[in-house]
Amino acid sequence: MTLRLDVLLAILGMALATYLCRAGGYALFRAFRPPRFVEVALQHLPGPIFVAYVAPALATQGWKGFVAAGAVVAAQALTRNLAVAIAVGVGAMWALGFVA
């Protein structure tokens, strides 16, 4: 296996860009206090981002994906345990694989 300099530089450049984006955000929030509506929006941001990642995958599975997602939401709401919710989702998709 050979080490290609262009690939190594690309990986290091992407790592540096990622670090600077994250560190820049922390530096800005330490220097300036954002308005209250920005703080509230940032607190609710992870949920919509997760939905944006998951929705296309659910859509490709059709109704089975949405049924399994409902099972995951119910399991998470009842148990407040992420591992249980994931196991229920995987089990639901597996069981629904046997349904027409």
N, C-alpha and C positions, 0 to 999 in steps of 0.2 A: 504494500500500500504506500502510495506516495502522497506527500503533503503538497498541495498546490497553494502557492502564495496568494493567488487571486481569491480563492475560496476562503482561505484563512482571513484575509483582509476584509472580505465581505461579511463574514460572521462577526469579526471584531467590530466592524463599523456598525452593524445592526445592534450589537450588544451595547455599544456606546450611545447610540441614538435612543435606545430604549431607556437606558439609565438616565440620560439627560432629560428625557420627557418626564420621567417619574420624579427625579430630583428637582426639576424646575417647578413642578406643581407644588411640591412640599415647600420649596423656597418661597414661592409666591404666597402661599397660605400662611407662612410664618411672618412675612413682611406686611401683608394686607389682610384685613378681615373682610371676607366677602359679605355682601348683603344677606339678610336673613332668608330671602326666597332662594338664593343660590345654595345656602346650606341645606335647606329643606329639600331642594331638588336633588342635591348630591346624596342625601340620605336614602332617597327612593330610587336612585339610578341602578343599582345592581339587579333589581327585579326585572325591569324592562329590558335590560341588556341580556339577561339570561333568557327571557322569553323570545327575544329576537334571534338568539342562537338556536333555540330548541324548536320554534314554530316550523321552520322549513323541514326539519327532520320528521316532525310529527305529521306534517302534510303529506310527505312521501309514503307514510305508513297507512294513510287513510283513516277510516273510523277506528281501527284497532289502536292506532297510536294515540288518538284522543281519549279512548276509553282507558288505556293504560296510564295516560297522563292524569286523568281524573282519579284513578286508583292511587297514584303517587301523591297527589295533593291531599286526598283523604287520609292516607297513611301518615303523611307529615303532620297534618292538622291534629290527628288523634294521638300520635306517639311523640311528636316533637323530636324524632330521631331520624337523622338523615340516612343512616345505614339501613334502617328498616324501610324507609320510603324507597330507596334505591332497589332493595331486594323485592319489594312489592311490585315496583315497575317492571323489573326484569321478569319476575314470575308472571305478571299479567301479560306481557308480550309473548312469553313462551306459551302460556295457556291459550291465548287468542290465536296463536299459530295453528292450533288444531281445529279452529272454527273456520268454516268456509271462508 
